[in-house]
Amino acid sequence: MLVIDPDICIDCGVCETECPVEAILPDTKDEAAPWLELNNEYSKIWPNIRRKISPLSDADDWAKVKNKYPKYFSKEPVK
């Protein structure tokens, strides 16, 4: 899972079209409200991603899993 700092986001929408699993919602949608809080909290403490890497080997499998949050959520960033 990745998070976006809402204080830095300029609401251009590019990330929405680039997300391969369509997991990013515009903050104007009601269903985005709980995600805004999560993004705000974890964008302050998780490391900033500065380079693109290849998808993890099980990314396609996880893309098919529904309702991953909060069951599989970890407060610790992937290393």
mmCIF file of the N, C-alpha and C atoms, coordinates in Angstrom:
data_MODEL
# 
_entry.id   MODEL 
# 
loop_
_atom_site.group_PDB 
_atom_site.id 
_atom_site.type_symbol 
_atom_site.label_atom_id 
_atom_site.label_alt_id 
_atom_site.label_comp_id 
_atom_site.label_asym_id 
_atom_site.label_entity_id 
_atom_site.label_seq_id 
_atom_site.pdbx_PDB_ins_code 
_atom_site.Cartn_x 
_atom_site.Cartn_y 
_atom_site.Cartn_z 
_atom_site.occupancy 
_atom_site.B_iso_or_equiv 
_atom_site.pdbx_formal_charge 
_atom_site.auth_seq_id 
_atom_site.auth_comp_id 
_atom_site.auth_asym_id 
_atom_site.auth_atom_id 
_atom_site.pdbx_PDB_model_num 
ATOM 1   N N  . MET A 1 1  ? 0.840   -1.178  0.000   1.00 0.00 ? 1  MET A N  1 
ATOM 2   C CA . MET A 1 1  ? 0.000   0.000   0.000   1.00 0.00 ? 1  MET A CA 1 
ATOM 3   C C  . MET A 1 1  ? 0.882   1.237   0.000   1.00 0.00 ? 1  MET A C  1 
ATOM 4   N N  . LEU A 1 2  ? 0.477   2.206   -0.776  1.00 0.00 ? 2  LEU A N  1 
ATOM 5   C CA . LEU A 1 2  ? 1.150   3.497   -0.804  1.00 0.00 ? 2  LEU A CA 1 
ATOM 6   C C  . LEU A 1 2  ? 0.176   4.545   -0.297  1.00 0.00 ? 2  LEU A C  1 
ATOM 7   N N  . VAL A 1 3  ? 0.713   5.635   0.203   1.00 0.00 ? 3  VAL A N  1 
ATOM 8   C CA . VAL A 1 3  ? -0.125  6.743   0.638   1.00 0.00 ? 3  VAL A CA 1 
ATOM 9   C C  . VAL A 1 3  ? 0.345   8.018   -0.043  1.00 0.00 ? 3  VAL A C  1 
ATOM 10  N N  . ILE A 1 4  ? -0.565  8.968   -0.147  1.00 0.00 ? 4  ILE A N  1 
ATOM 11  C CA . ILE A 1 4  ? -0.285  10.250  -0.781  1.00 0.00 ? 4  ILE A CA 1 
ATOM 12  C C  . ILE A 1 4  ? -0.497  11.342  0.257   1.00 0.00 ? 4  ILE A C  1 
ATOM 13  N N  . ASP A 1 5  ? 0.466   12.212  0.403   1.00 0.00 ? 5  ASP A N  1 
ATOM 14  C CA . ASP A 1 5  ? 0.363   13.306  1.374   1.00 0.00 ? 5  ASP A CA 1 
ATOM 15  C C  . ASP A 1 5  ? -0.655  14.320  0.860   1.00 0.00 ? 5  ASP A C  1 
ATOM 16  N N  . PRO A 1 6  ? -1.798  14.461  1.533   1.00 0.00 ? 6  PRO A N  1 
ATOM 17  C CA . PRO A 1 6  ? -2.823  15.387  1.042   1.00 0.00 ? 6  PRO A CA 1 
ATOM 18  C C  . PRO A 1 6  ? -2.394  16.852  1.118   1.00 0.00 ? 6  PRO A C  1 
ATOM 19  N N  . ASP A 1 7  ? -1.393  17.153  1.931   1.00 0.00 ? 7  ASP A N  1 
ATOM 20  C CA . ASP A 1 7  ? -0.892  18.530  2.014   1.00 0.00 ? 7  ASP A CA 1 
ATOM 21  C C  . ASP A 1 7  ? -0.022  18.897  0.816   1.00 0.00 ? 7  ASP A C  1 
ATOM 22  N N  . ILE A 1 8  ? 0.520   17.885  0.160   1.00 0.00 ? 8  ILE A N  1 
ATOM 23  C CA . ILE A 1 8  ? 1.402   18.123  -0.994  1.00 0.00 ? 8  ILE A CA 1 
ATOM 24  C C  . ILE A 1 8  ? 0.671   17.894  -2.310  1.00 0.00 ? 8  ILE A C  1 
ATOM 25  N N  . CYS A 1 9  ? -0.340  17.039  -2.296  1.00 0.00 ? 9  CYS A N  1 
ATOM 26  C CA . CYS A 1 9  ? -1.111  16.730  -3.504  1.00 0.00 ? 9  CYS A CA 1 
ATOM 27  C C  . CYS A 1 9  ? -1.700  18.011  -4.101  1.00 0.00 ? 9  CYS A C  1 
ATOM 28  N N  . ILE A 1 10 ? -1.573  18.148  -5.420  1.00 0.00 ? 10 ILE A N  1 
ATOM 29  C CA . ILE A 1 10 ? -2.114  19.334  -6.096  1.00 0.00 ? 10 ILE A CA 1 
ATOM 30  C C  . ILE A 1 10 ? -3.411  19.018  -6.837  1.00 0.00 ? 10 ILE A C  1 
ATOM 31  N N  . ASP A 1 11 ? -3.974  17.853  -6.570  1.00 0.00 ? 11 ASP A N  1 
ATOM 32  C CA . ASP A 1 11 ? -5.254  17.439  -7.148  1.00 0.00 ? 11 ASP A CA 1 
ATOM 33  C C  . ASP A 1 11 ? -5.266  17.442  -8.673  1.00 0.00 ? 11 ASP A C  1 
ATOM 34  N N  . CYS A 1 12 ? -4.156  17.026  -9.271  1.00 0.00 ? 12 CYS A N  1 
ATOM 35  C CA . CYS A 1 12 ? -4.091  16.991  -10.734 1.00 0.00 ? 12 CYS A CA 1 
ATOM 36  C C  . CYS A 1 12 ? -4.752  15.745  -11.309 1.00 0.00 ? 12 CYS A C  1 
ATOM 37  N N  . GLY A 1 13 ? -4.879  14.680  -10.489 1.00 0.00 ? 13 GLY A N  1 
ATOM 38  C CA . GLY A 1 13 ? -5.533  13.457  -10.933 1.00 0.00 ? 13 GLY A CA 1 
ATOM 39  C C  . GLY A 1 13 ? -4.656  12.471  -11.679 1.00 0.00 ? 13 GLY A C  1 
ATOM 40  N N  . VAL A 1 14 ? -3.384  12.783  -11.895 1.00 0.00 ? 14 VAL A N  1 
ATOM 41  C CA . VAL A 1 14 ? -2.509  11.888  -12.652 1.00 0.00 ? 14 VAL A CA 1 
ATOM 42  C C  . VAL A 1 14 ? -2.361  10.538  -11.953 1.00 0.00 ? 14 VAL A C  1 
ATOM 43  N N  . CYS A 1 15 ? -2.254  10.541  -10.638 1.00 0.00 ? 15 CYS A N  1 
ATOM 44  C CA . CYS A 1 15 ? -2.072  9.283   -9.913  1.00 0.00 ? 15 CYS A CA 1 
ATOM 45  C C  . CYS A 1 15 ? -3.274  8.352   -10.089 1.00 0.00 ? 15 CYS A C  1 
ATOM 46  N N  . GLU A 1 16 ? -4.466  8.917   -10.221 1.00 0.00 ? 16 GLU A N  1 
ATOM 47  C CA . GLU A 1 16 ? -5.668  8.096   -10.396 1.00 0.00 ? 16 GLU A CA 1 
ATOM 48  C C  . GLU A 1 16 ? -5.582  7.258   -11.664 1.00 0.00 ? 16 GLU A C  1 
ATOM 49  N N  . THR A 1 17 ? -5.140  7.860   -12.743 1.00 0.00 ? 17 THR A N  1 
ATOM 50  C CA . THR A 1 17 ? -5.054  7.120   -14.013 1.00 0.00 ? 17 THR A CA 1 
ATOM 51  C C  . THR A 1 17 ? -3.839  6.201   -14.055 1.00 0.00 ? 17 THR A C  1 
ATOM 52  N N  . GLU A 1 18 ? -2.810  6.486   -13.268 1.00 0.00 ? 18 GLU A N  1 
ATOM 53  C CA . GLU A 1 18 ? -1.602  5.667   -13.265 1.00 0.00 ? 18 GLU A CA 1 
ATOM 54  C C  . GLU A 1 18 ? -1.701  4.458   -12.340 1.00 0.00 ? 18 GLU A C  1 
ATOM 55  N N  . CYS A 1 19 ? -2.618  4.476   -11.389 1.00 0.00 ? 19 CYS A N  1 
ATOM 56  C CA . CYS A 1 19 ? -2.748  3.370   -10.432 1.00 0.00 ? 19 CYS A CA 1 
ATOM 57  C C  . CYS A 1 19 ? -3.247  2.124   -11.161 1.00 0.00 ? 19 CYS A C  1 
ATOM 58  N N  . PRO A 1 20 ? -2.447  1.048   -11.185 1.00 0.00 ? 20 PRO A N  1 
ATOM 59  C CA . PRO A 1 20 ? -2.833  -0.136  -11.956 1.00 0.00 ? 20 PRO A CA 1 
ATOM 60  C C  . PRO A 1 20 ? -4.032  -0.889  -11.385 1.00 0.00 ? 20 PRO A C  1 
ATOM 61  N N  . VAL A 1 21 ? -4.381  -0.649  -10.136 1.00 0.00 ? 21 VAL A N  1 
ATOM 62  C CA . VAL A 1 21 ? -5.519  -1.360  -9.543  1.00 0.00 ? 21 VAL A CA 1 
ATOM 63  C C  . VAL A 1 21 ? -6.676  -0.418  -9.207  1.00 0.00 ? 21 VAL A C  1 
ATOM 64  N N  . GLU A 1 22 ? -6.619  0.782   -9.735  1.00 0.00 ? 22 GLU A N  1 
ATOM 65  C CA . GLU A 1 22 ? -7.688  1.782   -9.547  1.00 0.00 ? 22 GLU A CA 1 
ATOM 66  C C  . GLU A 1 22 ? -8.047  1.968   -8.075  1.00 0.00 ? 22 GLU A C  1 
ATOM 67  N N  . ALA A 1 23 ? -7.022  2.073   -7.225  1.00 0.00 ? 23 ALA A N  1 
ATOM 68  C CA . ALA A 1 23 ? -7.215  2.197   -5.786  1.00 0.00 ? 23 ALA A CA 1 
ATOM 69  C C  . ALA A 1 23 ? -7.257  3.649   -5.313  1.00 0.00 ? 23 ALA A C  1 
ATOM 70  N N  . ILE A 1 24 ? -7.012  4.591   -6.186  1.00 0.00 ? 24 ILE A N  1 
ATOM 71  C CA . ILE A 1 24 ? -6.960  5.993   -5.783  1.00 0.00 ? 24 ILE A CA 1 
ATOM 72  C C  . ILE A 1 24 ? -8.269  6.682   -6.155  1.00 0.00 ? 24 ILE A C  1 
ATOM 73  N N  . LEU A 1 25 ? -8.858  7.313   -5.163  1.00 0.00 ? 25 LEU A N  1 
ATOM 74  C CA . LEU A 1 25 ? -10.109 8.039   -5.362  1.00 0.00 ? 25 LEU A CA 1 
ATOM 75  C C  . LEU A 1 25 ? -9.857  9.530   -5.220  1.00 0.00 ? 25 LEU A C  1 
ATOM 76  N N  . PRO A 1 26 ? -10.571 10.364  -5.964  1.00 0.00 ? 26 PRO A N  1 
ATOM 77  C CA . PRO A 1 26 ? -10.449 11.798  -5.736  1.00 0.00 ? 26 PRO A CA 1 
ATOM 78  C C  . PRO A 1 26 ? -11.038 12.140  -4.365  1.00 0.00 ? 26 PRO A C  1 
ATOM 79  N N  . ASP A 1 27 ? -10.447 13.101  -3.686  1.00 0.00 ? 27 ASP A N  1 
ATOM 80  C CA . ASP A 1 27 ? -10.907 13.430  -2.335  1.00 0.00 ? 27 ASP A CA 1 
ATOM 81  C C  . ASP A 1 27 ? -12.277 14.107  -2.311  1.00 0.00 ? 27 ASP A C  1 
ATOM 82  N N  . THR A 1 28 ? -12.838 14.353  -3.458  1.00 0.00 ? 28 THR A N  1 
ATOM 83  C CA . THR A 1 28 ? -14.174 14.939  -3.530  1.00 0.00 ? 28 THR A CA 1 
ATOM 84  C C  . THR A 1 28 ? -15.284 13.892  -3.392  1.00 0.00 ? 28 THR A C  1 
ATOM 85  N N  . LYS A 1 29 ? -14.926 12.628  -3.461  1.00 0.00 ? 29 LYS A N  1 
ATOM 86  C CA . LYS A 1 29 ? -15.912 11.548  -3.324  1.00 0.00 ? 29 LYS A CA 1 
ATOM 87  C C  . LYS A 1 29 ? -16.093 11.209  -1.842  1.00 0.00 ? 29 LYS A C  1 
ATOM 88  N N  . ASP A 1 30 ? -17.326 10.996  -1.427  1.00 0.00 ? 30 ASP A N  1 
ATOM 89  C CA . ASP A 1 30 ? -17.635 10.693  -0.029  1.00 0.00 ? 30 ASP A CA 1 
ATOM 90  C C  . ASP A 1 30 ? -16.884 9.463   0.482   1.00 0.00 ? 30 ASP A C  1 
ATOM 91  N N  . GLU A 1 31 ? -16.761 8.445   -0.361  1.00 0.00 ? 31 GLU A N  1 
ATOM 92  C CA . GLU A 1 31 ? -16.095 7.212   0.079   1.00 0.00 ? 31 GLU A CA 1 
ATOM 93  C C  . GLU A 1 31 ? -14.587 7.375   0.268   1.00 0.00 ? 31 GLU A C  1 
ATOM 94  N N  . ALA A 1 32 ? -14.044 8.516   -0.106  1.00 0.00 ? 32 ALA A N  1 
ATOM 95  C CA . ALA A 1 32 ? -12.618 8.785   0.079   1.00 0.00 ? 32 ALA A CA 1 
ATOM 96  C C  . ALA A 1 32 ? -12.292 9.294   1.480   1.00 0.00 ? 32 ALA A C  1 
ATOM 97  N N  . ALA A 1 33 ? -13.292 9.713   2.239   1.00 0.00 ? 33 ALA A N  1 
ATOM 98  C CA . ALA A 1 33 ? -13.055 10.338  3.548   1.00 0.00 ? 33 ALA A CA 1 
ATOM 99  C C  . ALA A 1 33 ? -12.173 9.513   4.484   1.00 0.00 ? 33 ALA A C  1 
ATOM 100 N N  . PRO A 1 34 ? -12.444 8.215   4.694   1.00 0.00 ? 34 PRO A N  1 
ATOM 101 C CA . PRO A 1 34 ? -11.572 7.467   5.609   1.00 0.00 ? 34 PRO A CA 1 
ATOM 102 C C  . PRO A 1 34 ? -10.143 7.338   5.083   1.00 0.00 ? 34 PRO A C  1 
ATOM 103 N N  . TRP A 1 35 ? -9.994  7.321   3.762   1.00 0.00 ? 35 TRP A N  1 
ATOM 104 C CA . TRP A 1 35 ? -8.660  7.199   3.171   1.00 0.00 ? 35 TRP A CA 1 
ATOM 105 C C  . TRP A 1 35 ? -7.864  8.485   3.318   1.00 0.00 ? 35 TRP A C  1 
ATOM 106 N N  . LEU A 1 36 ? -8.546  9.620   3.337   1.00 0.00 ? 36 LEU A N  1 
ATOM 107 C CA . LEU A 1 36 ? -7.848  10.894  3.532   1.00 0.00 ? 36 LEU A CA 1 
ATOM 108 C C  . LEU A 1 36 ? -7.146  10.920  4.878   1.00 0.00 ? 36 LEU A C  1 
ATOM 109 N N  . GLU A 1 37 ? -7.834  10.456  5.911   1.00 0.00 ? 37 GLU A N  1 
ATOM 110 C CA . GLU A 1 37 ? -7.240  10.414  7.243   1.00 0.00 ? 37 GLU A CA 1 
ATOM 111 C C  . GLU A 1 37 ? -6.041  9.473   7.280   1.00 0.00 ? 37 GLU A C  1 
ATOM 112 N N  . LEU A 1 38 ? -6.186  8.292   6.690   1.00 0.00 ? 38 LEU A N  1 
ATOM 113 C CA . LEU A 1 38 ? -5.099  7.314   6.651   1.00 0.00 ? 38 LEU A CA 1 
ATOM 114 C C  . LEU A 1 38 ? -3.909  7.871   5.875   1.00 0.00 ? 38 LEU A C  1 
ATOM 115 N N  . ASN A 1 39 ? -4.159  8.480   4.719   1.00 0.00 ? 39 ASN A N  1 
ATOM 116 C CA . ASN A 1 39 ? -3.088  9.077   3.922   1.00 0.00 ? 39 ASN A CA 1 
ATOM 117 C C  . ASN A 1 39 ? -2.390  10.179  4.686   1.00 0.00 ? 39 ASN A C  1 
ATOM 118 N N  . ASN A 1 40 ? -3.162  11.017  5.356   1.00 0.00 ? 40 ASN A N  1 
ATOM 119 C CA . ASN A 1 40 ? -2.578  12.119  6.111   1.00 0.00 ? 40 ASN A CA 1 
ATOM 120 C C  . ASN A 1 40 ? -1.664  11.602  7.213   1.00 0.00 ? 40 ASN A C  1 
ATOM 121 N N  . GLU A 1 41 ? -2.103  10.596  7.945   1.00 0.00 ? 41 GLU A N  1 
ATOM 122 C CA . GLU A 1 41 ? -1.301  10.056  9.045   1.00 0.00 ? 41 GLU A CA 1 
ATOM 123 C C  . GLU A 1 41 ? -0.025  9.376   8.558   1.00 0.00 ? 41 GLU A C  1 
ATOM 124 N N  . TYR A 1 42 ? -0.157  8.445   7.622   1.00 0.00 ? 42 TYR A N  1 
ATOM 125 C CA . TYR A 1 42 ? 1.002   7.635   7.236   1.00 0.00 ? 42 TYR A CA 1 
ATOM 126 C C  . TYR A 1 42 ? 1.951   8.330   6.263   1.00 0.00 ? 42 TYR A C  1 
ATOM 127 N N  . SER A 1 43 ? 1.482   9.322   5.541   1.00 0.00 ? 43 SER A N  1 
ATOM 128 C CA . SER A 1 43 ? 2.398   10.058  4.660   1.00 0.00 ? 43 SER A CA 1 
ATOM 129 C C  . SER A 1 43 ? 3.420   10.852  5.476   1.00 0.00 ? 43 SER A C  1 
ATOM 130 N N  . LYS A 1 44 ? 3.108   11.107  6.737   1.00 0.00 ? 44 LYS A N  1 
ATOM 131 C CA . LYS A 1 44 ? 4.028   11.852  7.611   1.00 0.00 ? 44 LYS A CA 1 
ATOM 132 C C  . LYS A 1 44 ? 5.101   10.952  8.219   1.00 0.00 ? 44 LYS A C  1 
ATOM 133 N N  . ILE A 1 45 ? 4.828   9.645   8.301   1.00 0.00 ? 45 ILE A N  1 
ATOM 134 C CA . ILE A 1 45 ? 5.776   8.766   8.995   1.00 0.00 ? 45 ILE A CA 1 
ATOM 135 C C  . ILE A 1 45 ? 6.414   7.695   8.101   1.00 0.00 ? 45 ILE A C  1 
ATOM 136 N N  . TRP A 1 46 ? 5.765   7.346   7.002   1.00 0.00 ? 46 TRP A N  1 
ATOM 137 C CA . TRP A 1 46 ? 6.373   6.371   6.095   1.00 0.00 ? 46 TRP A CA 1 
ATOM 138 C C  . TRP A 1 46 ? 7.392   7.088   5.211   1.00 0.00 ? 46 TRP A C  1 
ATOM 139 N N  . PRO A 1 47 ? 8.417   6.359   4.754   1.00 0.00 ? 47 PRO A N  1 
ATOM 140 C CA . PRO A 1 47 ? 9.433   6.995   3.894   1.00 0.00 ? 47 PRO A CA 1 
ATOM 141 C C  . PRO A 1 47 ? 8.850   7.430   2.548   1.00 0.00 ? 47 PRO A C  1 
ATOM 142 N N  . ASN A 1 48 ? 9.427   8.479   2.009   1.00 0.00 ? 48 ASN A N  1 
ATOM 143 C CA . ASN A 1 48 ? 9.018   8.997   0.710   1.00 0.00 ? 48 ASN A CA 1 
ATOM 144 C C  . ASN A 1 48 ? 9.652   8.139   -0.389  1.00 0.00 ? 48 ASN A C  1 
ATOM 145 N N  . ILE A 1 49 ? 8.859   7.714   -1.335  1.00 0.00 ? 49 ILE A N  1 
ATOM 146 C CA . ILE A 1 49 ? 9.380   6.911   -2.449  1.00 0.00 ? 49 ILE A CA 1 
ATOM 147 C C  . ILE A 1 49 ? 9.967   7.864   -3.471  1.00 0.00 ? 49 ILE A C  1 
ATOM 148 N N  . ARG A 1 50 ? 11.223  7.664   -3.795  1.00 0.00 ? 50 ARG A N  1 
ATOM 149 C CA . ARG A 1 50 ? 11.923  8.588   -4.678  1.00 0.00 ? 50 ARG A CA 1 
ATOM 150 C C  . ARG A 1 50 ? 12.303  7.984   -6.022  1.00 0.00 ? 50 ARG A C  1 
ATOM 151 N N  . ARG A 1 51 ? 12.051  6.681   -6.186  1.00 0.00 ? 51 ARG A N  1 
ATOM 152 C CA . ARG A 1 51 ? 12.361  6.056   -7.470  1.00 0.00 ? 51 ARG A CA 1 
ATOM 153 C C  . ARG A 1 51 ? 11.376  4.929   -7.735  1.00 0.00 ? 51 ARG A C  1 
ATOM 154 N N  . LYS A 1 52 ? 11.152  4.692   -8.999  1.00 0.00 ? 52 LYS A N  1 
ATOM 155 C CA . LYS A 1 52 ? 10.228  3.634   -9.406  1.00 0.00 ? 52 LYS A CA 1 
ATOM 156 C C  . LYS A 1 52 ? 10.951  2.293   -9.347  1.00 0.00 ? 52 LYS A C  1 
ATOM 157 N N  . ILE A 1 53 ? 10.256  1.300   -8.836  1.00 0.00 ? 53 ILE A N  1 
ATOM 158 C CA . ILE A 1 53 ? 10.791  -0.062  -8.832  1.00 0.00 ? 53 ILE A CA 1 
ATOM 159 C C  . ILE A 1 53 ? 9.790   -0.958  -9.554  1.00 0.00 ? 53 ILE A C  1 
ATOM 160 N N  . SER A 1 54 ? 10.219  -2.152  -9.866  1.00 0.00 ? 54 SER A N  1 
ATOM 161 C CA . SER A 1 54 ? 9.325   -3.122  -10.492 1.00 0.00 ? 54 SER A CA 1 
ATOM 162 C C  . SER A 1 54 ? 8.264   -3.551  -9.484  1.00 0.00 ? 54 SER A C  1 
ATOM 163 N N  . PRO A 1 55 ? 7.088   -3.915  -9.967  1.00 0.00 ? 55 PRO A N  1 
ATOM 164 C CA . PRO A 1 55 ? 6.055   -4.407  -9.041  1.00 0.00 ? 55 PRO A CA 1 
ATOM 165 C C  . PRO A 1 55 ? 6.554   -5.630  -8.274  1.00 0.00 ? 55 PRO A C  1 
ATOM 166 N N  . LEU A 1 56 ? 6.060   -5.802  -7.057  1.00 0.00 ? 56 LEU A N  1 
ATOM 167 C CA . LEU A 1 56 ? 6.414   -6.987  -6.282  1.00 0.00 ? 56 LEU A CA 1 
ATOM 168 C C  . LEU A 1 56 ? 5.896   -8.224  -7.002  1.00 0.00 ? 56 LEU A C  1 
ATOM 169 N N  . SER A 1 57 ? 6.535   -9.355  -6.769  1.00 0.00 ? 57 SER A N  1 
ATOM 170 C CA . SER A 1 57 ? 6.207   -10.577 -7.515  1.00 0.00 ? 57 SER A CA 1 
ATOM 171 C C  . SER A 1 57 ? 4.760   -11.032 -7.328  1.00 0.00 ? 57 SER A C  1 
ATOM 172 N N  . ASP A 1 58 ? 4.139   -10.685 -6.207  1.00 0.00 ? 58 ASP A N  1 
ATOM 173 C CA . ASP A 1 58 ? 2.762   -11.113 -5.969  1.00 0.00 ? 58 ASP A CA 1 
ATOM 174 C C  . ASP A 1 58 ? 1.740   -9.986  -6.182  1.00 0.00 ? 58 ASP A C  1 
ATOM 175 N N  . ALA A 1 59 ? 2.136   -8.925  -6.854  1.00 0.00 ? 59 ALA A N  1 
ATOM 176 C CA . ALA A 1 59 ? 1.253   -7.759  -7.053  1.00 0.00 ? 59 ALA A CA 1 
ATOM 177 C C  . ALA A 1 59 ? -0.036  -8.125  -7.780  1.00 0.00 ? 59 ALA A C  1 
ATOM 178 N N  . ASP A 1 60 ? 0.048   -8.945  -8.801  1.00 0.00 ? 60 ASP A N  1 
ATOM 179 C CA . ASP A 1 60 ? -1.160  -9.317  -9.544  1.00 0.00 ? 60 ASP A CA 1 
ATOM 180 C C  . ASP A 1 60 ? -2.129  -10.124 -8.675  1.00 0.00 ? 60 ASP A C  1 
ATOM 181 N N  . ASP A 1 61 ? -1.574  -10.976 -7.817  1.00 0.00 ? 61 ASP A N  1 
ATOM 182 C CA . ASP A 1 61 ? -2.429  -11.751 -6.910  1.00 0.00 ? 61 ASP A CA 1 
ATOM 183 C C  . ASP A 1 61 ? -3.149  -10.828 -5.930  1.00 0.00 ? 61 ASP A C  1 
ATOM 184 N N  . TRP A 1 62 ? -2.427  -9.869  -5.360  1.00 0.00 ? 62 TRP A N  1 
ATOM 185 C CA . TRP A 1 62 ? -3.023  -8.940  -4.398  1.00 0.00 ? 62 TRP A CA 1 
ATOM 186 C C  . TRP A 1 62 ? -4.021  -7.998  -5.060  1.00 0.00 ? 62 TRP A C  1 
ATOM 187 N N  . ALA A 1 63 ? -3.833  -7.691  -6.319  1.00 0.00 ? 63 ALA A N  1 
ATOM 188 C CA . ALA A 1 63 ? -4.762  -6.803  -7.018  1.00 0.00 ? 63 ALA A CA 1 
ATOM 189 C C  . ALA A 1 63 ? -6.165  -7.401  -7.088  1.00 0.00 ? 63 ALA A C  1 
ATOM 190 N N  . LYS A 1 64 ? -6.257  -8.716  -7.041  1.00 0.00 ? 64 LYS A N  1 
ATOM 191 C CA . LYS A 1 64 ? -7.553  -9.400  -7.128  1.00 0.00 ? 64 LYS A CA 1 
ATOM 192 C C  . LYS A 1 64 ? -8.255  -9.539  -5.770  1.00 0.00 ? 64 LYS A C  1 
ATOM 193 N N  . VAL A 1 65 ? -7.526  -9.302  -4.687  1.00 0.00 ? 65 VAL A N  1 
ATOM 194 C CA . VAL A 1 65 ? -8.097  -9.454  -3.345  1.00 0.00 ? 65 VAL A CA 1 
ATOM 195 C C  . VAL A 1 65 ? -8.954  -8.238  -3.022  1.00 0.00 ? 65 VAL A C  1 
ATOM 196 N N  . LYS A 1 66 ? -10.175 -8.480  -2.585  1.00 0.00 ? 66 LYS A N  1 
ATOM 197 C CA . LYS A 1 66 ? -11.097 -7.400  -2.221  1.00 0.00 ? 66 LYS A CA 1 
ATOM 198 C C  . LYS A 1 66 ? -11.026 -7.154  -0.710  1.00 0.00 ? 66 LYS A C  1 
ATOM 199 N N  . ASN A 1 67 ? -11.347 -5.942  -0.312  1.00 0.00 ? 67 ASN A N  1 
ATOM 200 C CA . ASN A 1 67 ? -11.453 -5.582  1.112   1.00 0.00 ? 67 ASN A CA 1 
ATOM 201 C C  . ASN A 1 67 ? -10.198 -5.924  1.915   1.00 0.00 ? 67 ASN A C  1 
ATOM 202 N N  . LYS A 1 68 ? -9.046  -5.508  1.404   1.00 0.00 ? 68 LYS A N  1 
ATOM 203 C CA . LYS A 1 68 ? -7.778  -5.801  2.076   1.00 0.00 ? 68 LYS A CA 1 
ATOM 204 C C  . LYS A 1 68 ? -7.595  -5.012  3.377   1.00 0.00 ? 68 LYS A C  1 
ATOM 205 N N  . TYR A 1 69 ? -8.202  -3.834  3.414   1.00 0.00 ? 69 TYR A N  1 
ATOM 206 C CA . TYR A 1 69 ? -8.063  -2.993  4.600   1.00 0.00 ? 69 TYR A CA 1 
ATOM 207 C C  . TYR A 1 69 ? -9.264  -3.199  5.504   1.00 0.00 ? 69 TYR A C  1 
ATOM 208 N N  . PRO A 1 70 ? -9.098  -3.396  6.768   1.00 0.00 ? 70 PRO A N  1 
ATOM 209 C CA . PRO A 1 70 ? -7.884  -3.340  7.578   1.00 0.00 ? 70 PRO A CA 1 
ATOM 210 C C  . PRO A 1 70 ? -7.232  -4.701  7.806   1.00 0.00 ? 70 PRO A C  1 
ATOM 211 N N  . LYS A 1 71 ? -7.831  -5.759  7.271   1.00 0.00 ? 71 LYS A N  1 
ATOM 212 C CA . LYS A 1 71 ? -7.345  -7.116  7.557   1.00 0.00 ? 71 LYS A CA 1 
ATOM 213 C C  . LYS A 1 71 ? -5.841  -7.288  7.312   1.00 0.00 ? 71 LYS A C  1 
ATOM 214 N N  . TYR A 1 72 ? -5.343  -6.787  6.201   1.00 0.00 ? 72 TYR A N  1 
ATOM 215 C CA . TYR A 1 72 ? -3.942  -7.010  5.849   1.00 0.00 ? 72 TYR A CA 1 
ATOM 216 C C  . TYR A 1 72 ? -3.064  -5.775  6.047   1.00 0.00 ? 72 TYR A C  1 
ATOM 217 N N  . PHE A 1 73 ? -3.623  -4.738  6.594   1.00 0.00 ? 73 PHE A N  1 
ATOM 218 C CA . PHE A 1 73 ? -2.880  -3.493  6.753   1.00 0.00 ? 73 PHE A CA 1 
ATOM 219 C C  . PHE A 1 73 ? -1.819  -3.617  7.833   1.00 0.00 ? 73 PHE A C  1 
ATOM 220 N N  . SER A 1 74 ? -0.642  -3.064  7.573   1.00 0.00 ? 74 SER A N  1 
ATOM 221 C CA . SER A 1 74 ? 0.434   -3.005  8.556   1.00 0.00 ? 74 SER A CA 1 
ATOM 222 C C  . SER A 1 74 ? 0.872   -1.564  8.710   1.00 0.00 ? 74 SER A C  1 
ATOM 223 N N  . LYS A 1 75 ? 1.079   -1.142  9.929   1.00 0.00 ? 75 LYS A N  1 
ATOM 224 C CA . LYS A 1 75 ? 1.547   0.211   10.188  1.00 0.00 ? 75 LYS A CA 1 
ATOM 225 C C  . LYS A 1 75 ? 3.022   0.392   9.819   1.00 0.00 ? 75 LYS A C  1 
ATOM 226 N N  . GLU A 1 76 ? 3.701   -0.730  9.629   1.00 0.00 ? 76 GLU A N  1 
ATOM 227 C CA . GLU A 1 76 ? 5.124   -0.689  9.285   1.00 0.00 ? 76 GLU A CA 1 
ATOM 228 C C  . GLU A 1 76 ? 5.297   -0.614  7.774   1.00 0.00 ? 76 GLU A C  1 
ATOM 229 N N  . PRO A 1 77 ? 6.145   0.290   7.302   1.00 0.00 ? 77 PRO A N  1 
ATOM 230 C CA . PRO A 1 77 ? 6.386   0.372   5.850   1.00 0.00 ? 77 PRO A CA 1 
ATOM 231 C C  . PRO A 1 77 ? 7.181   -0.840  5.358   1.00 0.00 ? 77 PRO A C  1 
ATOM 232 N N  . VAL A 1 78 ? 6.950   -1.202  4.115   1.00 0.00 ? 78 VAL A N  1 
ATOM 233 C CA . VAL A 1 78 ? 7.724   -2.283  3.496   1.00 0.00 ? 78 VAL A CA 1 
ATOM 234 C C  . VAL A 1 78 ? 9.148   -1.817  3.308   1.00 0.00 ? 78 VAL A C  1 
ATOM 235 N N  . LYS A 1 79 ? 10.072  -2.681  3.577   1.00 0.00 ? 79 LYS A N  1 
ATOM 236 C CA . LYS A 1 79 ? 11.492  -2.313  3.435   1.00 0.00 ? 79 LYS A CA 1 
ATOM 237 C C  . LYS A 1 79 ? 12.096  -2.951  2.227   1.00 0.00 ? 79 LYS A C  1 
# 
